[in-house]
Amino acid sequence: MSPKKNTTLPSAPVLETCFVTGCGTAAGAPRPSRDMVRVAGSKDGAPAHWYCAVRCAPIARARADLRSITTRTRGGR
């Protein structure tokens, strides 16, 4: 008999909240600090934001890349 799969969802968020001041600020505002990196929004029109360079900027870039992936509709090839 195979072991039972754990189907419960985690109770804590996958990513912890960033406490760097200004991280996630809309890029229409001035750069919050010189340690911030501007991350462009996705092609679907999401706006750019300022993120801390070490932790949040790579996550934001990956999320923008994922949002830009187009999916096929049913029946398409």
Distance bins in CASP14 RR format, pairs under 12 A and 6 or more apart:
PFRMAT RR
TARGET T0000
AUTHOR 0000-0000-0000
RMODE 2
METHOD distances of the structure
MODEL  1
14 59 0 0 0 0 0 1 0 0 0 0 0
15 55 0 0 0 0 1 0 0 0 0 0 0
15 56 0 0 0 0 1 0 0 0 0 0 0
15 58 0 0 0 0 0 1 0 0 0 0 0
15 59 1 0 0 1 0 0 0 0 0 0 0
15 60 0 0 0 0 0 1 0 0 0 0 0
15 62 0 0 0 0 0 1 0 0 0 0 0
15 63 0 0 0 0 0 1 0 0 0 0 0
16 55 0 0 0 0 1 0 0 0 0 0 0
16 56 0 0 0 0 0 1 0 0 0 0 0
16 59 0 0 0 0 0 1 0 0 0 0 0
17 23 0 0 0 0 1 0 0 0 0 0 0
17 24 0 0 0 0 0 1 0 0 0 0 0
17 55 0 0 0 0 0 1 0 0 0 0 0
17 56 0 0 0 0 0 1 0 0 0 0 0
18 24 1 0 0 1 0 0 0 0 0 0 0
18 25 0 0 0 0 0 1 0 0 0 0 0
18 36 0 0 0 0 0 1 0 0 0 0 0
18 49 0 0 0 0 0 1 0 0 0 0 0
18 50 0 0 0 0 0 1 0 0 0 0 0
18 51 0 0 0 0 1 0 0 0 0 0 0
18 52 1 0 0 1 0 0 0 0 0 0 0
18 53 0 0 0 0 0 1 0 0 0 0 0
18 54 0 0 0 0 0 1 0 0 0 0 0
18 55 1 0 0 1 0 0 0 0 0 0 0
18 56 1 0 1 0 0 0 0 0 0 0 0
18 57 0 0 0 0 0 1 0 0 0 0 0
18 59 0 0 0 0 1 0 0 0 0 0 0
18 60 0 0 0 0 0 1 0 0 0 0 0
19 52 0 0 0 0 1 0 0 0 0 0 0
19 55 0 0 0 0 0 1 0 0 0 0 0
19 56 0 0 0 0 0 1 0 0 0 0 0
20 32 0 0 0 0 1 0 0 0 0 0 0
20 33 0 0 0 0 1 0 0 0 0 0 0
20 35 1 0 0 1 0 0 0 0 0 0 0
20 36 0 0 0 0 1 0 0 0 0 0 0
20 37 0 0 0 0 0 1 0 0 0 0 0
20 50 0 0 0 0 1 0 0 0 0 0 0
20 51 0 0 0 0 1 0 0 0 0 0 0
20 52 1 0 1 0 0 0 0 0 0 0 0
20 53 0 0 0 0 1 0 0 0 0 0 0
20 54 0 0 0 0 1 0 0 0 0 0 0
20 55 1 0 0 1 0 0 0 0 0 0 0
20 56 1 0 0 1 0 0 0 0 0 0 0
20 57 0 0 0 0 0 1 0 0 0 0 0
21 32 1 0 0 1 0 0 0 0 0 0 0
21 33 1 0 0 1 0 0 0 0 0 0 0
21 35 0 0 0 0 0 1 0 0 0 0 0
21 36 0 0 0 0 1 0 0 0 0 0 0
21 50 0 0 0 0 0 1 0 0 0 0 0
21 52 0 0 0 0 1 0 0 0 0 0 0
22 29 0 0 0 0 1 0 0 0 0 0 0
22 30 0 0 0 0 0 1 0 0 0 0 0
22 31 0 0 0 0 1 0 0 0 0 0 0
22 32 1 1 0 0 0 0 0 0 0 0 0
22 33 1 0 0 1 0 0 0 0 0 0 0
22 35 0 0 0 0 1 0 0 0 0 0 0
22 36 1 0 0 1 0 0 0 0 0 0 0
22 37 0 0 0 0 0 1 0 0 0 0 0
22 49 0 0 0 0 1 0 0 0 0 0 0
22 50 1 0 0 1 0 0 0 0 0 0 0
22 51 0 0 0 0 1 0 0 0 0 0 0
22 52 0 0 0 0 1 0 0 0 0 0 0
22 56 0 0 0 0 0 1 0 0 0 0 0
23 31 0 0 0 0 0 1 0 0 0 0 0
23 32 1 0 0 1 0 0 0 0 0 0 0
23 33 0 0 0 0 1 0 0 0 0 0 0
23 35 0 0 0 0 1 0 0 0 0 0 0
23 36 1 0 0 1 0 0 0 0 0 0 0
23 37 0 0 0 0 1 0 0 0 0 0 0
23 39 0 0 0 0 0 1 0 0 0 0 0
23 49 0 0 0 0 1 0 0 0 0 0 0
23 50 1 0 0 1 0 0 0 0 0 0 0
23 51 1 0 1 0 0 0 0 0 0 0 0
23 52 1 0 1 0 0 0 0 0 0 0 0
23 53 0 0 0 0 1 0 0 0 0 0 0
23 54 0 0 0 0 0 1 0 0 0 0 0
23 55 0 0 0 0 1 0 0 0 0 0 0
23 56 1 0 1 0 0 0 0 0 0 0 0
23 57 0 0 0 0 1 0 0 0 0 0 0
23 59 0 0 0 0 0 1 0 0 0 0 0
23 60 0 0 0 0 1 0 0 0 0 0 0
24 31 0 0 0 0 0 1 0 0 0 0 0
24 32 0 0 0 0 1 0 0 0 0 0 0
24 33 0 0 0 0 0 1 0 0 0 0 0
24 36 0 0 0 0 1 0 0 0 0 0 0
24 37 0 0 0 0 0 1 0 0 0 0 0
24 38 0 0 0 0 0 1 0 0 0 0 0
24 39 0 0 0 0 1 0 0 0 0 0 0
24 41 0 0 0 0 0 1 0 0 0 0 0
24 47 0 0 0 0 0 1 0 0 0 0 0
24 48 0 0 0 0 0 1 0 0 0 0 0
24 49 1 0 1 0 0 0 0 0 0 0 0
24 50 1 0 1 0 0 0 0 0 0 0 0
24 51 1 0 1 0 0 0 0 0 0 0 0
24 52 0 0 0 0 1 0 0 0 0 0 0
24 55 0 0 0 0 0 1 0 0 0 0 0
24 56 1 0 0 1 0 0 0 0 0 0 0
24 57 0 0 0 0 1 0 0 0 0 0 0
24 59 0 0 0 0 0 1 0 0 0 0 0
24 60 1 0 0 1 0 0 0 0 0 0 0
24 63 0 0 0 0 0 1 0 0 0 0 0
25 31 0 0 0 0 1 0 0 0 0 0 0
25 32 1 0 1 0 0 0 0 0 0 0 0
25 33 0 0 0 0 0 1 0 0 0 0 0
25 36 1 0 0 1 0 0 0 0 0 0 0
25 37 0 0 0 0 0 1 0 0 0 0 0
25 38 0 0 0 0 0 1 0 0 0 0 0
25 39 0 0 0 0 0 1 0 0 0 0 0
25 47 0 0 0 0 0 1 0 0 0 0 0
25 48 0 0 0 0 0 1 0 0 0 0 0
25 49 1 0 0 1 0 0 0 0 0 0 0
25 50 1 0 1 0 0 0 0 0 0 0 0
25 51 0 0 0 0 1 0 0 0 0 0 0
25 52 0 0 0 0 0 1 0 0 0 0 0
25 56 0 0 0 0 0 1 0 0 0 0 0
25 60 0 0 0 0 0 1 0 0 0 0 0
26 32 0 0 0 0 0 1 0 0 0 0 0
26 36 0 0 0 0 0 1 0 0 0 0 0
26 38 0 0 0 0 0 1 0 0 0 0 0
26 39 0 0 0 0 0 1 0 0 0 0 0
26 41 0 0 0 0 0 1 0 0 0 0 0
26 46 0 0 0 0 0 1 0 0 0 0 0
26 47 1 0 1 0 0 0 0 0 0 0 0
26 48 1 0 0 1 0 0 0 0 0 0 0
26 49 1 0 1 0 0 0 0 0 0 0 0
26 50 1 0 0 1 0 0 0 0 0 0 0
26 51 0 0 0 0 0 1 0 0 0 0 0
27 36 0 0 0 0 1 0 0 0 0 0 0
27 37 0 0 0 0 0 1 0 0 0 0 0
27 38 1 0 1 0 0 0 0 0 0 0 0
27 39 1 0 0 1 0 0 0 0 0 0 0
27 40 0 0 0 0 1 0 0 0 0 0 0
27 41 0 0 0 0 1 0 0 0 0 0 0
27 46 0 0 0 0 0 1 0 0 0 0 0
27 47 1 0 0 1 0 0 0 0 0 0 0
27 48 1 1 0 0 0 0 0 0 0 0 0
27 49 1 0 1 0 0 0 0 0 0 0 0
27 50 1 0 1 0 0 0 0 0 0 0 0
27 51 0 0 0 0 1 0 0 0 0 0 0
27 57 0 0 0 0 0 1 0 0 0 0 0
27 60 0 0 0 0 0 1 0 0 0 0 0
28 38 0 0 0 0 1 0 0 0 0 0 0
28 41 0 0 0 0 0 1 0 0 0 0 0
28 47 1 0 0 1 0 0 0 0 0 0 0
28 48 1 0 0 1 0 0 0 0 0 0 0
28 49 0 0 0 0 1 0 0 0 0 0 0
28 50 0 0 0 0 1 0 0 0 0 0 0
29 36 0 0 0 0 0 1 0 0 0 0 0
29 38 0 0 0 0 0 1 0 0 0 0 0
29 47 0 0 0 0 0 1 0 0 0 0 0
29 48 0 0 0 0 0 1 0 0 0 0 0
29 49 0 0 0 0 1 0 0 0 0 0 0
29 50 1 0 0 1 0 0 0 0 0 0 0
30 36 0 0 0 0 1 0 0 0 0 0 0
30 38 0 0 0 0 0 1 0 0 0 0 0
30 50 0 0 0 0 1 0 0 0 0 0 0
31 37 0 0 0 0 1 0 0 0 0 0 0
31 38 1 0 0 1 0 0 0 0 0 0 0
31 48 0 0 0 0 0 1 0 0 0 0 0
31 49 0 0 0 0 0 1 0 0 0 0 0
31 50 1 0 1 0 0 0 0 0 0 0 0
31 51 0 0 0 0 0 1 0 0 0 0 0
31 52 0 0 0 0 0 1 0 0 0 0 0
31 53 0 0 0 0 0 1 0 0 0 0 0
32 38 0 0 0 0 0 1 0 0 0 0 0
32 49 0 0 0 0 0 1 0 0 0 0 0
32 50 1 0 1 0 0 0 0 0 0 0 0
32 51 0 0 0 0 1 0 0 0 0 0 0
32 52 0 0 0 0 1 0 0 0 0 0 0
32 53 0 0 0 0 0 1 0 0 0 0 0
33 50 0 0 0 0 1 0 0 0 0 0 0
33 51 0 0 0 0 0 1 0 0 0 0 0
33 52 0 0 0 0 1 0 0 0 0 0 0
33 53 0 0 0 0 0 1 0 0 0 0 0
34 50 0 0 0 0 0 1 0 0 0 0 0
34 52 0 0 0 0 0 1 0 0 0 0 0
34 53 0 0 0 0 1 0 0 0 0 0 0
35 50 0 0 0 0 1 0 0 0 0 0 0
35 51 0 0 0 0 1 0 0 0 0 0 0
35 52 1 0 0 1 0 0 0 0 0 0 0
35 53 1 0 1 0 0 0 0 0 0 0 0
35 54 0 0 0 0 1 0 0 0 0 0 0
35 55 0 0 0 0 0 1 0 0 0 0 0
35 56 0 0 0 0 0 1 0 0 0 0 0
35 57 0 0 0 0 0 1 0 0 0 0 0
36 48 0 0 0 0 0 1 0 0 0 0 0
36 49 0 0 0 0 1 0 0 0 0 0 0
36 50 1 0 1 0 0 0 0 0 0 0 0
36 51 1 0 0 1 0 0 0 0 0 0 0
36 52 1 0 0 1 0 0 0 0 0 0 0
36 53 1 0 0 1 0 0 0 0 0 0 0
36 54 0 0 0 0 0 1 0 0 0 0 0
36 55 0 0 0 0 0 1 0 0 0 0 0
36 56 0 0 0 0 1 0 0 0 0 0 0
36 57 0 0 0 0 1 0 0 0 0 0 0
36 60 0 0 0 0 0 1 0 0 0 0 0
37 48 0 0 0 0 0 1 0 0 0 0 0
37 49 0 0 0 0 1 0 0 0 0 0 0
37 50 1 0 0 1 0 0 0 0 0 0 0
37 51 1 0 1 0 0 0 0 0 0 0 0
37 52 1 0 0 1 0 0 0 0 0 0 0
37 53 1 0 1 0 0 0 0 0 0 0 0
37 54 0 0 0 0 1 0 0 0 0 0 0
37 55 0 0 0 0 0 1 0 0 0 0 0
37 56 0 0 0 0 1 0 0 0 0 0 0
37 57 1 0 1 0 0 0 0 0 0 0 0
37 58 0 0 0 0 1 0 0 0 0 0 0
37 59 0 0 0 0 0 1 0 0 0 0 0
37 60 0 0 0 0 1 0 0 0 0 0 0
37 61 0 0 0 0 1 0 0 0 0 0 0
38 47 0 0 0 0 0 1 0 0 0 0 0
38 48 1 0 1 0 0 0 0 0 0 0 0
38 49 1 0 0 1 0 0 0 0 0 0 0
38 50 1 0 1 0 0 0 0 0 0 0 0
38 51 0 0 0 0 1 0 0 0 0 0 0
38 52 0 0 0 0 0 1 0 0 0 0 0
38 53 0 0 0 0 0 1 0 0 0 0 0
38 57 0 0 0 0 1 0 0 0 0 0 0
38 60 0 0 0 0 1 0 0 0 0 0 0
38 61 0 0 0 0 0 1 0 0 0 0 0
38 64 0 0 0 0 0 1 0 0 0 0 0
39 46 0 0 0 0 1 0 0 0 0 0 0
39 47 0 0 0 0 0 1 0 0 0 0 0
39 48 1 0 0 1 0 0 0 0 0 0 0
39 49 1 0 1 0 0 0 0 0 0 0 0
39 50 1 0 0 1 0 0 0 0 0 0 0
39 51 1 0 1 0 0 0 0 0 0 0 0
39 52 0 0 0 0 0 1 0 0 0 0 0
39 53 0 0 0 0 1 0 0 0 0 0 0
39 56 0 0 0 0 1 0 0 0 0 0 0
39 57 1 0 1 0 0 0 0 0 0 0 0
39 58 0 0 0 0 1 0 0 0 0 0 0
39 59 0 0 0 0 1 0 0 0 0 0 0
39 60 1 0 1 0 0 0 0 0 0 0 0
39 61 1 0 1 0 0 0 0 0 0 0 0
39 62 0 0 0 0 1 0 0 0 0 0 0
39 63 0 0 0 0 1 0 0 0 0 0 0
39 64 1 0 0 1 0 0 0 0 0 0 0
39 65 0 0 0 0 0 1 0 0 0 0 0
40 46 0 0 0 0 1 0 0 0 0 0 0
40 47 0 0 0 0 1 0 0 0 0 0 0
40 48 1 0 1 0 0 0 0 0 0 0 0
40 49 0 0 0 0 1 0 0 0 0 0 0
40 50 0 0 0 0 0 1 0 0 0 0 0
40 51 0 0 0 0 0 1 0 0 0 0 0
40 57 0 0 0 0 0 1 0 0 0 0 0
40 60 0 0 0 0 1 0 0 0 0 0 0
40 61 0 0 0 0 1 0 0 0 0 0 0
40 63 0 0 0 0 0 1 0 0 0 0 0
40 64 1 0 0 1 0 0 0 0 0 0 0
40 65 0 0 0 0 0 1 0 0 0 0 0
40 67 0 0 0 0 0 1 0 0 0 0 0
40 68 0 0 0 0 0 1 0 0 0 0 0
41 47 1 0 0 1 0 0 0 0 0 0 0
41 48 1 0 1 0 0 0 0 0 0 0 0
41 49 1 0 0 1 0 0 0 0 0 0 0
41 50 0 0 0 0 0 1 0 0 0 0 0
41 51 0 0 0 0 0 1 0 0 0 0 0
41 60 0 0 0 0 1 0 0 0 0 0 0
41 61 0 0 0 0 1 0 0 0 0 0 0
41 63 0 0 0 0 1 0 0 0 0 0 0
41 64 1 0 1 0 0 0 0 0 0 0 0
41 65 0 0 0 0 0 1 0 0 0 0 0
41 66 0 0 0 0 0 1 0 0 0 0 0
41 67 0 0 0 0 1 0 0 0 0 0 0
41 68 0 0 0 0 1 0 0 0 0 0 0
42 48 0 0 0 0 1 0 0 0 0 0 0
42 49 0 0 0 0 0 1 0 0 0 0 0
42 60 0 0 0 0 1 0 0 0 0 0 0
42 61 0 0 0 0 1 0 0 0 0 0 0
42 62 0 0 0 0 0 1 0 0 0 0 0
42 63 1 0 0 1 0 0 0 0 0 0 0
42 64 1 0 1 0 0 0 0 0 0 0 0
42 65 1 0 0 1 0 0 0 0 0 0 0
42 66 0 0 0 0 1 0 0 0 0 0 0
42 67 1 1 0 0 0 0 0 0 0 0 0
42 68 1 0 1 0 0 0 0 0 0 0 0
42 69 0 0 0 0 1 0 0 0 0 0 0
42 70 0 0 0 0 0 1 0 0 0 0 0
43 64 0 0 0 0 1 0 0 0 0 0 0
43 65 0 0 0 0 1 0 0 0 0 0 0
43 66 0 0 0 0 0 1 0 0 0 0 0
43 67 1 0 0 1 0 0 0 0 0 0 0
43 68 1 0 1 0 0 0 0 0 0 0 0
43 69 0 0 0 0 1 0 0 0 0 0 0
43 70 0 0 0 0 1 0 0 0 0 0 0
44 63 0 0 0 0 0 1 0 0 0 0 0
44 64 0 0 0 0 1 0 0 0 0 0 0
44 65 0 0 0 0 0 1 0 0 0 0 0
44 66 0 0 0 0 0 1 0 0 0 0 0
44 67 1 0 1 0 0 0 0 0 0 0 0
44 68 1 0 0 1 0 0 0 0 0 0 0
44 69 0 0 0 0 0 1 0 0 0 0 0
44 70 0 0 0 0 1 0 0 0 0 0 0
45 64 0 0 0 0 1 0 0 0 0 0 0
45 67 0 0 0 0 1 0 0 0 0 0 0
45 68 0 0 0 0 1 0 0 0 0 0 0
46 60 0 0 0 0 1 0 0 0 0 0 0
46 61 0 0 0 0 0 1 0 0 0 0 0
46 63 0 0 0 0 1 0 0 0 0 0 0
46 64 1 0 0 1 0 0 0 0 0 0 0
46 65 0 0 0 0 0 1 0 0 0 0 0
46 66 0 0 0 0 0 1 0 0 0 0 0
46 67 1 0 0 1 0 0 0 0 0 0 0
46 68 0 0 0 0 1 0 0 0 0 0 0
47 60 0 0 0 0 0 1 0 0 0 0 0
47 64 0 0 0 0 0 1 0 0 0 0 0
48 57 0 0 0 0 0 1 0 0 0 0 0
48 60 0 0 0 0 1 0 0 0 0 0 0
48 61 0 0 0 0 0 1 0 0 0 0 0
48 64 0 0 0 0 1 0 0 0 0 0 0
49 56 0 0 0 0 1 0 0 0 0 0 0
49 57 0 0 0 0 1 0 0 0 0 0 0
49 59 0 0 0 0 0 1 0 0 0 0 0
49 60 1 0 0 1 0 0 0 0 0 0 0
49 61 0 0 0 0 0 1 0 0 0 0 0
49 63 0 0 0 0 0 1 0 0 0 0 0
49 64 0 0 0 0 1 0 0 0 0 0 0
50 56 0 0 0 0 1 0 0 0 0 0 0
50 57 0 0 0 0 1 0 0 0 0 0 0
50 60 0 0 0 0 1 0 0 0 0 0 0
51 57 1 0 1 0 0 0 0 0 0 0 0
51 58 0 0 0 0 1 0 0 0 0 0 0
51 59 1 0 0 1 0 0 0 0 0 0 0
51 60 1 0 1 0 0 0 0 0 0 0 0
51 61 0 0 0 0 1 0 0 0 0 0 0
51 62 0 0 0 0 0 1 0 0 0 0 0
51 63 0 0 0 0 0 1 0 0 0 0 0
51 64 0 0 0 0 0 1 0 0 0 0 0
52 58 0 0 0 0 0 1 0 0 0 0 0
52 59 0 0 0 0 0 1 0 0 0 0 0
52 60 0 0 0 0 1 0 0 0 0 0 0
53 59 0 0 0 0 0 1 0 0 0 0 0
53 60 0 0 0 0 0 1 0 0 0 0 0
53 61 0 0 0 0 0 1 0 0 0 0 0
55 61 0 0 0 0 0 1 0 0 0 0 0
56 62 0 0 0 0 0 1 0 0 0 0 0
56 63 0 0 0 0 0 1 0 0 0 0 0
57 63 0 0 0 0 0 1 0 0 0 0 0
57 64 0 0 0 0 0 1 0 0 0 0 0
58 64 0 0 0 0 0 1 0 0 0 0 0
58 65 0 0 0 0 0 1 0 0 0 0 0
59 65 0 0 0 0 0 1 0 0 0 0 0
59 66 0 0 0 0 0 1 0 0 0 0 0
60 66 0 0 0 0 0 1 0 0 0 0 0
60 67 0 0 0 0 0 1 0 0 0 0 0
61 67 0 0 0 0 0 1 0 0 0 0 0
61 68 0 0 0 0 0 1 0 0 0 0 0
62 68 0 0 0 0 0 1 0 0 0 0 0
62 69 0 0 0 0 0 1 0 0 0 0 0
63 69 0 0 0 0 0 1 0 0 0 0 0
END
